[in-house]
Amino acid sequence: MLMDLTYQFYEGEYNGSSISVLEQNAVVSPLRKMPVLGWSGLFRLARGYVLSKNYHYNLTTGLAIVKYDAFVMHY
């Protein structure tokens, strides 16, 4: 499965900034590491990665509960 995530910030110090992740998402793998590929605002020159961990995945319905932890370094 190909996954595209965009984290957009609407309040606080990072208001108007975003980071984007694009990766092949192997949902059957319990822990996945995905690079941060795009950004805007205060994250324009940022680097980082996102870890995703499955808490629940139903093979029949395709529904999942997933935790995403983003680690981003910006200047």
Predicted model as a PDB file, atoms N, CA, C, CB and O in Angstrom, pLDDT in the B-factor column:
MODEL        1                                                                  
ATOM      1  N   MET A   1       0.841  -1.162   0.000  1.00 73.00           N  
ATOM      2  CA  MET A   1       0.000   0.000   0.000  1.00 73.00           C  
ATOM      3  C   MET A   1       0.897   1.241   0.000  1.00 73.00           C  
ATOM      4  CB  MET A   1      -0.963  -0.011   1.216  1.00 73.00           C  
ATOM      5  O   MET A   1       1.862   1.318   0.761  1.00 73.00           O  
ATOM      6  N   LEU A   2       0.576   2.194  -0.847  1.00 81.00           N  
ATOM      7  CA  LEU A   2       1.299   3.465  -0.886  1.00 81.00           C  
ATOM      8  C   LEU A   2       0.578   4.460   0.008  1.00 81.00           C  
ATOM      9  CB  LEU A   2       1.416   4.010  -2.346  1.00 81.00           C  
ATOM     10  O   LEU A   2      -0.638   4.625  -0.087  1.00 81.00           O  
ATOM     11  N   MET A   3       1.330   5.119   0.872  1.00 81.00           N  
ATOM     12  CA  MET A   3       0.731   6.031   1.839  1.00 81.00           C  
ATOM     13  C   MET A   3       1.328   7.431   1.682  1.00 81.00           C  
ATOM     14  CB  MET A   3       0.940   5.510   3.278  1.00 81.00           C  
ATOM     15  O   MET A   3       2.543   7.594   1.563  1.00 81.00           O  
ATOM     16  N   ASP A   4       0.458   8.424   1.685  1.00 86.00           N  
ATOM     17  CA  ASP A   4       0.860   9.830   1.654  1.00 86.00           C  
ATOM     18  C   ASP A   4       0.206  10.523   2.841  1.00 86.00           C  
ATOM     19  CB  ASP A   4       0.456  10.520   0.297  1.00 86.00           C  
ATOM     20  O   ASP A   4      -1.020  10.581   2.936  1.00 86.00           O  
ATOM     21  N   LEU A   5       1.026  11.046   3.743  1.00 86.00           N  
ATOM     22  CA  LEU A   5       0.528  11.759   4.921  1.00 86.00           C  
ATOM     23  C   LEU A   5       1.050  13.183   4.908  1.00 86.00           C  
ATOM     24  CB  LEU A   5       0.946  11.039   6.228  1.00 86.00           C  
ATOM     25  O   LEU A   5       2.217  13.416   4.595  1.00 86.00           O  
ATOM     26  N   THR A   6       0.201  14.129   5.243  1.00 90.00           N  
ATOM     27  CA  THR A   6       0.624  15.512   5.431  1.00 90.00           C  
ATOM     28  C   THR A   6       0.155  15.959   6.803  1.00 90.00           C  
ATOM     29  CB  THR A   6       0.060  16.446   4.307  1.00 90.00           C  
ATOM     30  O   THR A   6      -1.037  15.915   7.107  1.00 90.00           O  
ATOM     31  N   TYR A   7       1.088  16.384   7.620  1.00 89.00           N  
ATOM     32  CA  TYR A   7       0.784  16.912   8.948  1.00 89.00           C  
ATOM     33  C   TYR A   7       0.791  18.423   8.854  1.00 89.00           C  
ATOM     34  CB  TYR A   7       1.804  16.406  10.022  1.00 89.00           C  
ATOM     35  O   TYR A   7       1.842  19.031   8.653  1.00 89.00           O  
ATOM     36  N   GLN A   8      -0.369  19.030   8.996  1.00 93.00           N  
ATOM     37  CA  GLN A   8      -0.522  20.479   8.892  1.00 93.00           C  
ATOM     38  C   GLN A   8      -0.746  21.055  10.289  1.00 93.00           C  
ATOM     39  CB  GLN A   8      -1.703  20.853   7.940  1.00 93.00           C  
ATOM     40  O   GLN A   8      -1.558  20.540  11.058  1.00 93.00           O  
ATOM     41  N   PHE A   9      -0.018  22.127  10.610  1.00 92.00           N  
ATOM     42  CA  PHE A   9      -0.151  22.771  11.918  1.00 92.00           C  
ATOM     43  C   PHE A   9      -1.000  24.029  11.772  1.00 92.00           C  
ATOM     44  CB  PHE A   9       1.245  23.115  12.519  1.00 92.00           C  
ATOM     45  O   PHE A   9      -0.774  24.843  10.877  1.00 92.00           O  
ATOM     46  N   TYR A  10      -1.986  24.177  12.669  1.00 95.00           N  
ATOM     47  CA  TYR A  10      -2.935  25.288  12.588  1.00 95.00           C  
ATOM     48  C   TYR A  10      -2.852  26.254  13.748  1.00 95.00           C  
ATOM     49  CB  TYR A  10      -4.316  24.758  12.504  1.00 95.00           C  
ATOM     50  O   TYR A  10      -3.481  27.312  13.709  1.00 95.00           O  
ATOM     51  N   GLU A  11      -2.095  25.925  14.778  1.00 94.00           N  
ATOM     52  CA  GLU A  11      -2.013  26.797  15.946  1.00 94.00           C  
ATOM     53  C   GLU A  11      -0.596  26.841  16.478  1.00 94.00           C  
ATOM     54  CB  GLU A  11      -2.973  26.329  17.041  1.00 94.00           C  
ATOM     55  O   GLU A  11       0.237  26.004  16.133  1.00 94.00           O  
ATOM     56  N   GLY A  12      -0.334  27.819  17.313  1.00 93.00           N  
ATOM     57  CA  GLY A  12       0.937  27.902  18.023  1.00 93.00           C  
ATOM     58  C   GLY A  12       2.100  28.338  17.161  1.00 93.00           C  
ATOM     59  O   GLY A  12       1.921  28.957  16.113  1.00 93.00           O  
ATOM     60  N   GLU A  13       3.289  28.007  17.615  1.00 90.00           N  
ATOM     61  CA  GLU A  13       4.535  28.431  16.985  1.00 90.00           C  
ATOM     62  C   GLU A  13       4.660  27.962  15.533  1.00 90.00           C  
ATOM     63  CB  GLU A  13       5.706  27.915  17.784  1.00 90.00           C  
ATOM     64  O   GLU A  13       5.261  28.660  14.716  1.00 90.00           O  
ATOM     65  N   TYR A  14       4.103  26.793  15.196  1.00 90.00           N  
ATOM     66  CA  TYR A  14       4.258  26.212  13.865  1.00 90.00           C  
ATOM     67  C   TYR A  14       3.045  26.439  12.967  1.00 90.00           C  
ATOM     68  CB  TYR A  14       4.521  24.737  13.984  1.00 90.00           C  
ATOM     69  O   TYR A  14       2.900  25.759  11.951  1.00 90.00           O  
ATOM     70  N   ASN A  15       2.170  27.382  13.321  1.00 93.00           N  
ATOM     71  CA  ASN A  15       0.979  27.683  12.538  1.00 93.00           C  
ATOM     72  C   ASN A  15       1.336  27.964  11.075  1.00 93.00           C  
ATOM     73  CB  ASN A  15       0.237  28.881  13.143  1.00 93.00           C  
ATOM     74  O   ASN A  15       2.186  28.805  10.783  1.00 93.00           O  
ATOM     75  N   GLY A  16       0.671  27.245  10.159  1.00 92.00           N  
ATOM     76  CA  GLY A  16       0.914  27.423   8.731  1.00 92.00           C  
ATOM     77  C   GLY A  16       2.018  26.547   8.175  1.00 92.00           C  
ATOM     78  O   GLY A  16       2.269  26.582   6.970  1.00 92.00           O  
ATOM     79  N   SER A  17       2.684  25.770   9.000  1.00 92.00           N  
ATOM     80  CA  SER A  17       3.765  24.891   8.559  1.00 92.00           C  
ATOM     81  C   SER A  17       3.239  23.465   8.383  1.00 92.00           C  
ATOM     82  CB  SER A  17       4.941  24.918   9.571  1.00 92.00           C  
ATOM     83  O   SER A  17       2.212  23.096   8.952  1.00 92.00           O  
ATOM     84  N   SER A  18       3.961  22.669   7.587  1.00 92.00           N  
ATOM     85  CA  SER A  18       3.549  21.286   7.392  1.00 92.00           C  
ATOM     86  C   SER A  18       4.754  20.408   7.069  1.00 92.00           C  
ATOM     87  CB  SER A  18       2.503  21.189   6.273  1.00 92.00           C  
ATOM     88  O   SER A  18       5.801  20.899   6.647  1.00 92.00           O  
ATOM     89  N   ILE A  19       4.587  19.094   7.275  1.00 91.00           N  
ATOM     90  CA  ILE A  19       5.567  18.103   6.828  1.00 91.00           C  
ATOM     91  C   ILE A  19       4.799  17.018   6.079  1.00 91.00           C  
ATOM     92  CB  ILE A  19       6.389  17.499   8.042  1.00 91.00           C  
ATOM     93  O   ILE A  19       3.640  16.747   6.393  1.00 91.00           O  
ATOM     94  N   SER A  20       5.440  16.397   5.093  1.00 91.00           N  
ATOM     95  CA  SER A  20       4.804  15.352   4.292  1.00 91.00           C  
ATOM     96  C   SER A  20       5.646  14.097   4.278  1.00 91.00           C  
ATOM     97  CB  SER A  20       4.565  15.835   2.865  1.00 91.00           C  
ATOM     98  O   SER A  20       6.876  14.154   4.273  1.00 91.00           O  
ATOM     99  N   VAL A  21       4.965  12.955   4.272  1.00 89.00           N  
ATOM    100  CA  VAL A  21       5.597  11.645   4.268  1.00 89.00           C  
ATOM    101  C   VAL A  21       4.992  10.840   3.122  1.00 89.00           C  
ATOM    102  CB  VAL A  21       5.409  10.913   5.644  1.00 89.00           C  
ATOM    103  O   VAL A  21       3.771  10.820   2.967  1.00 89.00           O  
ATOM    104  N   LEU A  22       5.820  10.176   2.317  1.00 84.00           N  
ATOM    105  CA  LEU A  22       5.347   9.314   1.240  1.00 84.00           C  
ATOM    106  C   LEU A  22       6.167   8.039   1.288  1.00 84.00           C  
ATOM    107  CB  LEU A  22       5.459  10.017  -0.162  1.00 84.00           C  
ATOM    108  O   LEU A  22       7.395   8.072   1.204  1.00 84.00           O  
ATOM    109  N   GLU A  23       5.480   6.918   1.425  1.00 82.00           N  
ATOM    110  CA  GLU A  23       6.219   5.671   1.611  1.00 82.00           C  
ATOM    111  C   GLU A  23       5.331   4.487   1.288  1.00 82.00           C  
ATOM    112  CB  GLU A  23       6.755   5.560   3.047  1.00 82.00           C  
ATOM    113  O   GLU A  23       4.107   4.559   1.400  1.00 82.00           O  
ATOM    114  N   GLN A  24       5.967   3.393   0.882  1.00 79.00           N  
ATOM    115  CA  GLN A  24       5.253   2.135   0.773  1.00 79.00           C  
ATOM    116  C   GLN A  24       5.012   1.644   2.191  1.00 79.00           C  
ATOM    117  CB  GLN A  24       6.047   1.081  -0.083  1.00 79.00           C  
ATOM    118  O   GLN A  24       5.964   1.440   2.945  1.00 79.00           O  
ATOM    119  N   ASN A  25       3.766   1.453   2.557  1.00 70.00           N  
ATOM    120  CA  ASN A  25       3.400   1.129   3.923  1.00 70.00           C  
ATOM    121  C   ASN A  25       3.040  -0.351   4.027  1.00 70.00           C  
ATOM    122  CB  ASN A  25       2.228   2.011   4.396  1.00 70.00           C  
ATOM    123  O   ASN A  25       1.959  -0.763   3.605  1.00 70.00           O  
ATOM    124  N   ALA A  26       3.940  -1.143   4.585  1.00 75.00           N  
ATOM    125  CA  ALA A  26       3.690  -2.568   4.787  1.00 75.00           C  
ATOM    126  C   ALA A  26       2.905  -2.733   6.083  1.00 75.00           C  
ATOM    127  CB  ALA A  26       5.029  -3.384   4.829  1.00 75.00           C  
ATOM    128  O   ALA A  26       3.496  -2.850   7.156  1.00 75.00           O  
ATOM    129  N   VAL A  27       1.575  -2.743   5.991  1.00 71.00           N  
ATOM    130  CA  VAL A  27       0.730  -2.725   7.181  1.00 71.00           C  
ATOM    131  C   VAL A  27       0.891  -3.963   8.059  1.00 71.00           C  
ATOM    132  CB  VAL A  27      -0.704  -2.589   6.775  1.00 71.00           C  
ATOM    133  O   VAL A  27       0.558  -3.923   9.244  1.00 71.00           O  
ATOM    134  N   VAL A  28       1.391  -5.050   7.504  1.00 74.00           N  
ATOM    135  CA  VAL A  28       1.576  -6.259   8.316  1.00 74.00           C  
ATOM    136  C   VAL A  28       2.844  -6.191   9.164  1.00 74.00           C  
ATOM    137  CB  VAL A  28       1.625  -7.490   7.418  1.00 74.00           C  
ATOM    138  O   VAL A  28       3.007  -6.991  10.085  1.00 74.00           O  
ATOM    139  N   SER A  29       3.734  -5.261   8.872  1.00 80.00           N  
ATOM    140  CA  SER A  29       4.942  -5.065   9.661  1.00 80.00           C  
ATOM    141  C   SER A  29       4.569  -4.286  10.928  1.00 80.00           C  
ATOM    142  CB  SER A  29       6.043  -4.312   8.833  1.00 80.00           C  
ATOM    143  O   SER A  29       3.896  -3.260  10.829  1.00 80.00           O  
ATOM    144  N   PRO A  30       4.989  -4.744  12.119  1.00 80.00           N  
ATOM    145  CA  PRO A  30       4.562  -4.085  13.357  1.00 80.00           C  
ATOM    146  C   PRO A  30       5.129  -2.678  13.569  1.00 80.00           C  
ATOM    147  CB  PRO A  30       4.947  -4.933  14.515  1.00 80.00           C  
ATOM    148  O   PRO A  30       4.485  -1.853  14.216  1.00 80.00           O  
ATOM    149  N   LEU A  31       6.313  -2.390  13.041  1.00 86.00           N  
ATOM    150  CA  LEU A  31       6.932  -1.071  13.204  1.00 86.00           C  
ATOM    151  C   LEU A  31       7.572  -0.665  11.881  1.00 86.00           C  
ATOM    152  CB  LEU A  31       7.993  -1.079  14.357  1.00 86.00           C  
ATOM    153  O   LEU A  31       8.327  -1.435  11.288  1.00 86.00           O  
ATOM    154  N   ARG A  32       7.265   0.554  11.417  1.00 87.00           N  
ATOM    155  CA  ARG A  32       7.794   1.024  10.134  1.00 87.00           C  
ATOM    156  C   ARG A  32       8.433   2.395  10.299  1.00 87.00           C  
ATOM    157  CB  ARG A  32       6.679   1.079   9.068  1.00 87.00           C  
ATOM    158  O   ARG A  32       7.980   3.205  11.108  1.00 87.00           O  
ATOM    159  N   LYS A  33       9.485   2.652   9.533  1.00 89.00           N  
ATOM    160  CA  LYS A  33      10.176   3.946   9.544  1.00 89.00           C  
ATOM    161  C   LYS A  33      10.046   4.553   8.155  1.00 89.00           C  
ATOM    162  CB  LYS A  33      11.689   3.794   9.959  1.00 89.00           C  
ATOM    163  O   LYS A  33      10.387   3.923   7.154  1.00 89.00           O  
ATOM    164  N   MET A  34       9.541   5.804   8.105  1.00 89.00           N  
ATOM    165  CA  MET A  34       9.298   6.479   6.831  1.00 89.00           C  
ATOM    166  C   MET A  34       9.961   7.850   6.842  1.00 89.00           C  
ATOM    167  CB  MET A  34       7.781   6.613   6.557  1.00 89.00           C  
ATOM    168  O   MET A  34       9.870   8.560   7.843  1.00 89.00           O  
ATOM    169  N   PRO A  35      10.622   8.240   5.764  1.00 90.00           N  
ATOM    170  CA  PRO A  35      11.288   9.542   5.737  1.00 90.00           C  
ATOM    171  C   PRO A  35      10.306  10.695   5.523  1.00 90.00           C  
ATOM    172  CB  PRO A  35      12.342   9.559   4.646  1.00 90.00           C  
ATOM    173  O   PRO A  35       9.260  10.533   4.894  1.00 90.00           O  
ATOM    174  N   VAL A  36      10.665  11.855   6.056  1.00 89.00           N  
ATOM    175  CA  VAL A  36       9.934  13.093   5.780  1.00 89.00           C  
ATOM    176  C   VAL A  36      10.449  13.612   4.439  1.00 89.00           C  
ATOM    177  CB  VAL A  36      10.124  14.169   6.940  1.00 89.00           C  
ATOM    178  O   VAL A  36      11.645  13.865   4.293  1.00 89.00           O  
ATOM    179  N   LEU A  37       9.545  13.777   3.447  1.00 83.00           N  
ATOM    180  CA  LEU A  37       9.969  14.160   2.098  1.00 83.00           C  
ATOM    181  C   LEU A  37       9.693  15.611   1.752  1.00 83.00           C  
ATOM    182  CB  LEU A  37       9.295  13.291   1.099  1.00 83.00           C  
ATOM    183  O   LEU A  37      10.440  16.205   0.975  1.00 83.00           O  
ATOM    184  N   GLY A  38       8.659  16.190   2.297  1.00 78.00           N  
ATOM    185  CA  GLY A  38       8.307  17.557   1.945  1.00 78.00           C  
ATOM    186  C   GLY A  38       7.975  18.359   3.179  1.00 78.00           C  
ATOM    187  O   GLY A  38       7.737  17.804   4.252  1.00 78.00           O  
ATOM    188  N   TRP A  39       7.960  19.673   3.022  1.00 83.00           N  
ATOM    189  CA  TRP A  39       7.717  20.536   4.161  1.00 83.00           C  
ATOM    190  C   TRP A  39       7.388  21.932   3.676  1.00 83.00           C  
ATOM    191  CB  TRP A  39       8.927  20.560   5.103  1.00 83.00           C  
ATOM    192  O   TRP A  39       7.596  22.267   2.510  1.00 83.00           O  
ATOM    193  N   SER A  40       6.870  22.741   4.589  1.00 89.00           N  
ATOM    194  CA  SER A  40       6.599  24.148   4.266  1.00 89.00           C  
ATOM    195  C   SER A  40       6.680  24.968   5.540  1.00 89.00           C  
ATOM    196  CB  SER A  40       5.202  24.318   3.590  1.00 89.00           C  
ATOM    197  O   SER A  40       6.750  24.420   6.640  1.00 89.00           O  
ATOM    198  N   GLY A  41       6.671  26.271   5.387  1.00 89.00           N  
ATOM    199  CA  GLY A  41       6.726  27.169   6.542  1.00 89.00           C  
ATOM    200  C   GLY A  41       8.027  27.027   7.312  1.00 89.00           C  
ATOM    201  O   GLY A  41       9.107  27.033   6.720  1.00 89.00           O  
ATOM    202  N   LEU A  42       7.932  26.900   8.626  1.00 89.00           N  
ATOM    203  CA  LEU A  42       9.125  26.782   9.475  1.00 89.00           C  
ATOM    204  C   LEU A  42       9.886  25.483   9.243  1.00 89.00           C  
ATOM    205  CB  LEU A  42       8.733  26.880  10.932  1.00 89.00           C  
ATOM    206  O   LEU A  42      11.045  25.366   9.640  1.00 89.00           O  
ATOM    207  N   PHE A  43       9.250  24.515   8.611  1.00 88.00           N  
ATOM    208  CA  PHE A  43       9.908  23.234   8.336  1.00 88.00           C  
ATOM    209  C   PHE A  43      10.512  23.172   6.931  1.00 88.00           C  
ATOM    210  CB  PHE A  43       8.917  22.098   8.513  1.00 88.00           C  
ATOM    211  O   PHE A  43      10.786  22.081   6.432  1.00 88.00           O  
ATOM    212  N   ARG A  44      10.722  24.311   6.291  1.00 87.00           N  
ATOM    213  CA  ARG A  44      11.188  24.331   4.904  1.00 87.00           C  
ATOM    214  C   ARG A  44      12.496  23.558   4.698  1.00 87.00           C  
ATOM    215  CB  ARG A  44      11.373  25.762   4.454  1.00 87.00           C  
ATOM    216  O   ARG A  44      12.619  22.861   3.691  1.00 87.00           O  
ATOM    217  N   LEU A  45      13.457  23.648   5.585  1.00 84.00           N  
ATOM    218  CA  LEU A  45      14.728  22.935   5.453  1.00 84.00           C  
ATOM    219  C   LEU A  45      14.838  21.781   6.455  1.00 84.00           C  
ATOM    220  CB  LEU A  45      15.895  23.904   5.645  1.00 84.00           C  
ATOM    221  O   LEU A  45      15.938  21.341   6.789  1.00 84.00           O  
ATOM    222  N   ALA A  46      13.716  21.311   6.916  1.00 85.00           N  
ATOM    223  CA  ALA A  46      13.715  20.274   7.952  1.00 85.00           C  
ATOM    224  C   ALA A  46      14.108  18.905   7.397  1.00 85.00           C  
ATOM    225  CB  ALA A  46      12.342  20.187   8.602  1.00 85.00           C  
ATOM    226  O   ALA A  46      14.002  18.634   6.201  1.00 85.00           O  
ATOM    227  N   ARG A  47      14.564  18.061   8.314  1.00 89.00           N  
ATOM    228  CA  ARG A  47      14.870  16.669   8.002  1.00 89.00           C  
ATOM    229  C   ARG A  47      14.237  15.825   9.096  1.00 89.00           C  
ATOM    230  CB  ARG A  47      16.425  16.414   7.898  1.00 89.00           C  
ATOM    231  O   ARG A  47      14.048  16.292  10.219  1.00 89.00           O  
ATOM    232  N   GLY A  48      13.911  14.583   8.767  1.00 91.00           N  
ATOM    233  CA  GLY A  48      13.345  13.739   9.807  1.00 91.00           C  
ATOM    234  C   GLY A  48      12.760  12.450   9.289  1.00 91.00           C  
ATOM    235  O   GLY A  48      12.936  12.075   8.130  1.00 91.00           O  
ATOM    236  N   TYR A  49      12.057  11.781  10.185  1.00 92.00           N  
ATOM    237  CA  TYR A  49      11.422  10.516   9.857  1.00 92.00           C  
ATOM    238  C   TYR A  49      10.193  10.333  10.738  1.00 92.00           C  
ATOM    239  CB  TYR A  49      12.410   9.336  10.033  1.00 92.00           C  
ATOM    240  O   TYR A  49      10.017  11.023  11.742  1.00 92.00           O  
ATOM    241  N   VAL A  50       9.355   9.395  10.343  1.00 91.00           N  
ATOM    242  CA  VAL A  50       8.142   9.069  11.090  1.00 91.00           C  
ATOM    243  C   VAL A  50       8.165   7.575  11.383  1.00 91.00           C  
ATOM    244  CB  VAL A  50       6.846   9.473  10.297  1.00 91.00           C  
ATOM    245  O   VAL A  50       8.402   6.764  10.488  1.00 91.00           O  
ATOM    246  N   LEU A  51       7.921   7.217  12.632  1.00 91.00           N  
ATOM    247  CA  LEU A  51       7.761   5.821  13.021  1.00 91.00           C  
ATOM    248  C   LEU A  51       6.275   5.542  13.165  1.00 91.00           C  
ATOM    249  CB  LEU A  51       8.527   5.502  14.345  1.00 91.00           C  
ATOM    250  O   LEU A  51       5.550   6.309  13.798  1.00 91.00           O  
ATOM    251  N   SER A  52       5.828   4.447  12.580  1.00 89.00           N  
ATOM    252  CA  SER A  52       4.424   4.065  12.740  1.00 89.00           C  
ATOM    253  C   SER A  52       4.356   2.667  13.336  1.00 89.00           C  
ATOM    254  CB  SER A  52       3.666   4.123  11.380  1.00 89.00           C  
ATOM    255  O   SER A  52       5.116   1.772  12.966  1.00 89.00           O  
ATOM    256  N   LYS A  53       3.431   2.507  14.263  1.00 90.00           N  
ATOM    257  CA  LYS A  53       3.284   1.236  14.969  1.00 90.00           C  
ATOM    258  C   LYS A  53       1.812   0.839  14.989  1.00 90.00           C  
ATOM    259  CB  LYS A  53       3.847   1.332  16.415  1.00 90.00           C  
ATOM    260  O   LYS A  53       0.957   1.636  15.372  1.00 90.00           O  
ATOM    261  N   ASN A  54       1.517  -0.392  14.577  1.00 86.00           N  
ATOM    262  CA  ASN A  54       0.151  -0.901  14.602  1.00 86.00           C  
ATOM    263  C   ASN A  54      -0.240  -1.281  16.018  1.00 86.00           C  
ATOM    264  CB  ASN A  54       0.001  -2.108  13.663  1.00 86.00           C  
ATOM    265  O   ASN A  54       0.506  -1.956  16.728  1.00 86.00           O  
ATOM    266  N   TYR A  55      -1.432  -0.831  16.419  1.00 86.00           N  
ATOM    267  CA  TYR A  55      -2.010  -1.287  17.673  1.00 86.00           C  
ATOM    268  C   TYR A  55      -3.113  -2.300  17.408  1.00 86.00           C  
ATOM    269  CB  TYR A  55      -2.554  -0.103  18.480  1.00 86.00           C  
ATOM    270  O   TYR A  55      -3.341  -3.203  18.213  1.00 86.00           O  
ATOM    271  N   HIS A  56      -3.789  -2.151  16.289  1.00 85.00           N  
ATOM    272  CA  HIS A  56      -4.827  -3.103  15.905  1.00 85.00           C  
ATOM    273  C   HIS A  56      -4.965  -3.051  14.389  1.00 85.00           C  
ATOM    274  CB  HIS A  56      -6.195  -2.785  16.614  1.00 85.00           C  
ATOM    275  O   HIS A  56      -4.982  -1.966  13.806  1.00 85.00           O  
ATOM    276  N   TYR A  57      -5.064  -4.208  13.747  1.00 83.00           N  
ATOM    277  CA  TYR A  57      -5.288  -4.273  12.299  1.00 83.00           C  
ATOM    278  C   TYR A  57      -6.234  -5.417  12.007  1.00 83.00           C  
ATOM    279  CB  TYR A  57      -3.949  -4.450  11.521  1.00 83.00           C  
ATOM    280  O   TYR A  57      -5.953  -6.558  12.374  1.00 83.00           O  
ATOM    281  N   ASN A  58      -7.352  -5.135  11.352  1.00 85.00           N  
ATOM    282  CA  ASN A  58      -8.345  -6.133  10.987  1.00 85.00           C  
ATOM    283  C   ASN A  58      -8.153  -6.484   9.521  1.00 85.00           C  
ATOM    284  CB  ASN A  58      -9.791  -5.620  11.256  1.00 85.00           C  
ATOM    285  O   ASN A  58      -8.416  -5.655   8.650  1.00 85.00           O  
ATOM    286  N   LEU A  59      -7.698  -7.697   9.233  1.00 82.00           N  
ATOM    287  CA  LEU A  59      -7.453  -8.125   7.858  1.00 82.00           C  
ATOM    288  C   LEU A  59      -8.726  -8.172   7.027  1.00 82.00           C  
ATOM    289  CB  LEU A  59      -6.794  -9.482   7.850  1.00 82.00           C  
ATOM    290  O   LEU A  59      -8.684  -7.937   5.819  1.00 82.00           O  
ATOM    291  N   THR A  60      -9.853  -8.472   7.652  1.00 89.00           N  
ATOM    292  CA  THR A  60     -11.117  -8.590   6.925  1.00 89.00           C  
ATOM    293  C   THR A  60     -11.615  -7.236   6.435  1.00 89.00           C  
ATOM    294  CB  THR A  60     -12.171  -9.239   7.808  1.00 89.00           C  
ATOM    295  O   THR A  60     -11.973  -7.089   5.266  1.00 89.00           O  
ATOM    296  N   THR A  61     -11.640  -6.246   7.326  1.00 90.00           N  
ATOM    297  CA  THR A  61     -12.182  -4.931   6.967  1.00 90.00           C  
ATOM    298  C   THR A  61     -11.113  -3.960   6.473  1.00 90.00           C  
ATOM    299  CB  THR A  61     -12.891  -4.329   8.155  1.00 90.00           C  
ATOM    300  O   THR A  61     -11.434  -2.981   5.799  1.00 90.00           O  
ATOM    301  N   GLY A  62      -9.840  -4.221   6.801  1.00 79.00           N  
ATOM    302  CA  GLY A  62      -8.763  -3.304   6.421  1.00 79.00           C  
ATOM    303  C   GLY A  62      -8.632  -2.109   7.353  1.00 79.00           C  
ATOM    304  O   GLY A  62      -7.829  -1.211   7.101  1.00 79.00           O  
ATOM    305  N   LEU A  63      -9.411  -2.090   8.424  1.00 86.00           N  
ATOM    306  CA  LEU A  63      -9.347  -0.985   9.377  1.00 86.00           C  
ATOM    307  C   LEU A  63      -8.195  -1.194  10.353  1.00 86.00           C  
ATOM    308  CB  LEU A  63     -10.678  -0.847  10.140  1.00 86.00           C  
ATOM    309  O   LEU A  63      -7.904  -2.320  10.756  1.00 86.00           O  
ATOM    310  N   ALA A  64      -7.540  -0.086  10.730  1.00 83.00           N  
ATOM    311  CA  ALA A  64      -6.381  -0.182  11.617  1.00 83.00           C  
ATOM    312  C   ALA A  64      -6.359   0.979  12.596  1.00 83.00           C  
ATOM    313  CB  ALA A  64      -5.079  -0.214  10.806  1.00 83.00           C  
ATOM    314  O   ALA A  64      -6.875   2.061  12.316  1.00 83.00           O  
ATOM    315  N   ILE A  65      -5.754   0.735  13.744  1.00 89.00           N  
ATOM    316  CA  ILE A  65      -5.418   1.781  14.704  1.00 89.00           C  
ATOM    317  C   ILE A  65      -3.900   1.853  14.717  1.00 89.00           C  
ATOM    318  CB  ILE A  65      -6.014   1.490  16.152  1.00 89.00           C  
ATOM    319  O   ILE A  65      -3.228   0.892  15.090  1.00 89.00           O  
ATOM    320  N   VAL A  66      -3.366   2.995  14.310  1.00 87.00           N  
ATOM    321  CA  VAL A  66      -1.927   3.154  14.119  1.00 87.00           C  
ATOM    322  C   VAL A  66      -1.446   4.383  14.875  1.00 87.00           C  
ATOM    323  CB  VAL A  66      -1.575   3.267  12.616  1.00 87.00           C  
ATOM    324  O   VAL A  66      -2.102   5.425  14.857  1.00 87.00           O  
ATOM    325  N   LYS A  67      -0.308   4.263  15.536  1.00 91.00           N  
ATOM    326  CA  LYS A  67       0.322   5.393  16.222  1.00 91.00           C  
ATOM    327  C   LYS A  67       1.462   5.901  15.344  1.00 91.00           C  
ATOM    328  CB  LYS A  67       0.844   4.981  17.650  1.00 91.00           C  
ATOM    329  O   LYS A  67       2.285   5.115  14.874  1.00 91.00           O  
ATOM    330  N   TYR A  68       1.513   7.218  15.121  1.00 90.00           N  
ATOM    331  CA  TYR A  68       2.577   7.850  14.338  1.00 90.00           C  
ATOM    332  C   TYR A  68       3.384   8.762  15.247  1.00 90.00           C  
ATOM    333  CB  TYR A  68       1.994   8.647  13.134  1.00 90.00           C  
ATOM    334  O   TYR A  68       2.823   9.630  15.916  1.00 90.00           O  
ATOM    335  N   ASP A  69       4.704   8.570  15.275  1.00 93.00           N  
ATOM    336  CA  ASP A  69       5.614   9.449  16.004  1.00 93.00           C  
ATOM    337  C   ASP A  69       6.534  10.110  14.982  1.00 93.00           C  
ATOM    338  CB  ASP A  69       6.438   8.658  17.092  1.00 93.00           C  
ATOM    339  O   ASP A  69       7.286   9.428  14.286  1.00 93.00           O  
ATOM    340  N   ALA A  70       6.473  11.436  14.891  1.00 90.00           N  
ATOM    341  CA  ALA A  70       7.297  12.182  13.944  1.00 90.00           C  
ATOM    342  C   ALA A  70       8.484  12.802  14.667  1.00 90.00           C  
ATOM    343  CB  ALA A  70       6.467  13.274  13.233  1.00 90.00           C  
ATOM    344  O   ALA A  70       8.330  13.431  15.714  1.00 90.00           O  
ATOM    345  N   PHE A  71       9.663  12.615  14.098  1.00 93.00           N  
ATOM    346  CA  PHE A  71      10.899  13.195  14.611  1.00 93.00           C  
ATOM    347  C   PHE A  71      11.447  14.121  13.534  1.00 93.00           C  
ATOM    348  CB  PHE A  71      11.944  12.084  15.004  1.00 93.00           C  
ATOM    349  O   PHE A  71      11.897  13.665  12.483  1.00 93.00           O  
ATOM    350  N   VAL A  72      11.408  15.433  13.805  1.00 91.00           N  
ATOM    351  CA  VAL A  72      11.783  16.416  12.803  1.00 91.00           C  
ATOM    352  C   VAL A  72      12.775  17.392  13.401  1.00 91.00           C  
ATOM    353  CB  VAL A  72      10.548  17.158  12.266  1.00 91.00           C  
ATOM    354  O   VAL A  72      12.572  17.894  14.506  1.00 91.00           O  
ATOM    355  N   MET A  73      13.857  17.662  12.668  1.00 89.00           N  
ATOM    356  CA  MET A  73      14.845  18.651  13.068  1.00 89.00           C  
ATOM    357  C   MET A  73      14.751  19.826  12.088  1.00 89.00           C  
ATOM    358  CB  MET A  73      16.294  18.034  13.095  1.00 89.00           C  
ATOM    359  O   MET A  73      14.851  19.637  10.876  1.00 89.00           O  
ATOM    360  N   HIS A  74      14.560  21.026  12.613  1.00 82.00           N  
ATOM    361  CA  HIS A  74      14.491  22.208  11.747  1.00 82.00           C  
ATOM    362  C   HIS A  74      15.434  23.274  12.274  1.00 82.00           C  
ATOM    363  CB  HIS A  74      13.041  22.756  11.664  1.00 82.00           C  
ATOM    364  O   HIS A  74      15.901  23.216  13.411  1.00 82.00           O  
ATOM    365  N   TYR A  75      15.701  24.248  11.418  1.00 75.00           N  
ATOM    366  CA  TYR A  75      16.678  25.285  11.726  1.00 75.00           C  
ATOM    367  C   TYR A  75      16.003  26.570  12.109  1.00 75.00           C  
ATOM    368  CB  TYR A  75      17.597  25.519  10.553  1.00 75.00           C  
ATOM    369  O   TYR A  75      16.676  27.558  12.403  1.00 75.00           O  
TER     370      TYR A  75                                                      
ENDMDL                                                                          
END                                                                             
